Amino acid sequence: MNMAFVLLLVVISFLFVWFFRLARAIWINMNVKYDKRVGEAVAPGTKN
């Protein structure tokens, strides 16, 4: 394989992983709601 093809595969694999990490973060942000009472139960005395 020549170097250009290897570089192309590296860039594509990086963007592939980054895309799914971003999609997961957006999904979590949309579907997981923050509950202040849970935070107080886990770390009492901290400001939430």
N, C-alpha and C positions, 0 to 999 in steps of 0.2 A: 504494500500500500504506500502511496506517496504521502508526504507530510500534509498536504492540503486536505486530503480525505480524512486523515486522522484528526486534524484540527476541527474539521466540520463535525465529525462524530462527537468530539468532546463538547463543542458548543451546543449541539442538539441535545445531548444527554443532560447538560447543565440546565438548559431551558426547560426540558421535560420535567426534571425534578423540581425546579423552581415553580413551575406552573401548578403542580399538584400540591406543593406546600402552600402556595397562595390560596388555592381553591379550598384546602382544608381549613386554613385560618379564617377565611370568609364564612365557611359553613359553620364553624364553631361560634364565631361572633354572632351569627344570625340565630342560632338554635340554643345556645346556652345562656341563660339569663342569670345575672348576678343577684344573689340574695345576701343582703347584709347580715342577716342572722346566722347564716352558715359561716361567714367569715369570722364572726365574733366567737362562735363555738370552736373553731379551729385554732384561733390565736387570740385568746382573751386579753383584754387590756390594750389592744392595738387600735389605732385610729383607722377606720375603714372609709 
